[in-house]
Amino acid sequence: MTTANEKPLYRVTFSRITGKDDKGQDVLARPKEIGAAWARKGDKKGAVIALDIIPTDLVSRNGVLFLVPVDGERSEA
């Protein structure tokens, strides 16, 4: 998909909804990184999202996705 020098634009994280607070707002679990968003080739605008996993809570609409900008060096784990 990419060369070794390319980095994603964003990391894709997912947080599961664990309940409601006393004001009725959703309470979210700690986000987990599930993929990345990569710039499209050439002059095309937008990004391509590649997911490593698809959380079952995402399919049942029991969570939210976040796009977190990639800045600086990315640590390889």
FENZIUR-V144593 format. One record per backbone hydrogen bond with DSSP energy under -0.5 kcal/mol. CO is the residue of the C=O (numbers start at 1). NH is the residue of the N-H. If there is no record, write none. Layout:
# FENZIUR-V144593
co->(CO:CO)
nh->(NH:NH)
This chain:
# FENZIUR-V144593
co->(3:9:10:11:11:12:12:13:14:15:16:16:19:21:25:26:27:27:32:34:34:35:36:37:37:38:41:46:48:48:49:50:53:55:55:56:57:58:62:64:66:66:67:68:69:73:75)
nh->(6:70:37:13:68:34:35:66:32:64:18:29:27:24:21:28:18:19:14:52:53:12:50:9:10:48:44:40:38:50:51:36:55:58:59:60:62:61:17:15:13:68:69:11:71:75:77)
